[in-house]
Amino acid sequence: MNETIEHRLQLGPEWAGQRLDQAAGELLSDYSRARLQRWIKEGALQLDGRSVKPSQRLSGGEWLTLQAQLAPADDEVLPEPLPLELLFEDEDLIVLNKPAGLVVHPAAGHATGTLQNGLLHHRPELAALPRGGIVHRLDKDTTGVMVVAASLRAHRSLVAQLQARTMSRIYKCVALGDLPARGTVDAPIGRHPRDRIRMAVVAGGKPAVTHFRRLEAFAHFSHLEVSLESGRTHQIRVHLQHLGHALAADPLYGRSVRGVKGLAAEVLTALQQLQRQALHARTLRLQHPASEQWQSFDAPLPDDLLALLAALREADAP
């Protein structure tokens, strides 16, 4: 039986001049852009109670309403057999350890071979859920624990927990430089004004708060534990770069360390072998949608980060 979904959102003034389909893609990001386009064309997604074209320009202040049947969308994302490292699974939840190099869901340049493709092969019924049950994301080369909704009940619960910020996510990372023992970055994040691939701290961006605690201090690097109050795209990477302490080996926000004076050869080798930002989602804590019991899930550090930390400790050993 298909589920009926309903949303009613008022567009803020910042959407003036933007297209309806662009606003819908941002505000209703649980659903694919192809699905949103179809709903607009079918009249299920309306502007101020009227059916309009996806290209309709906005003035700001309008009401966006959606009433649609949530049916399986196998035509949008095809199931593919992919290896999944499952940490936990029941009728409501799938908790997994995402490897580096795996894109979470299809996008431009990544139509297949994504986590969503693999999940649909593992549990075909996920096709009836928004984004195949995916409620949060990790960057392609960020490793670690993720939770996926396996039922509509779970999807609603997990989305509510994310919005209420009761679901906690703890990350481990290695950053350049010597950071203080503890700190908080409270700085809005938006699209970089010149480089559309990157995000940046910008006036008028979305609120973003990052807390960090230093676990170990090394020459030229810090091992950190990081928690988020929000979940903006590239948030940890952007906020640490904003402090002047980008993640080690970050190809998008970092800098070369080849010229760093006194950098041990074993550390340089470990960084070269890492070939990605030194960031891992370590722990996820949530309330189970059915039992309402609090549960924590941990993903062990991957071998490449363990090798980097071992090299840093060896280089600092007396």
Secondary structure, 3 states (H helix, E strand, C coil): CCEEEEEEEECCHHHCCCEHHHHHHHHCCCCCHHHHHHHHHHCCEEECCECCCCCCECCCCCEEEEEEEECCCCCCCCCCCCCCCEEEECCCEEEEEECCCCCCCCECCECCCCHHHHHHHHCHHHHHCHHHHECCCCCCCCEEEEEEECCHHHHHHHHHHHHHCCCEEEEEEEEECCCCCEEEEECCEEECCCCCCCEEECCCCECCEEEEEEEEEECCEEEEEEEECCCCCCHHHHHHHHCCCCECCCCCCCCCCCCCCCCCHHHHHHHHHHCCCCEEEEEEEEECCCCCCEEEEECCCCHHHHHHHHHHHHHHCC
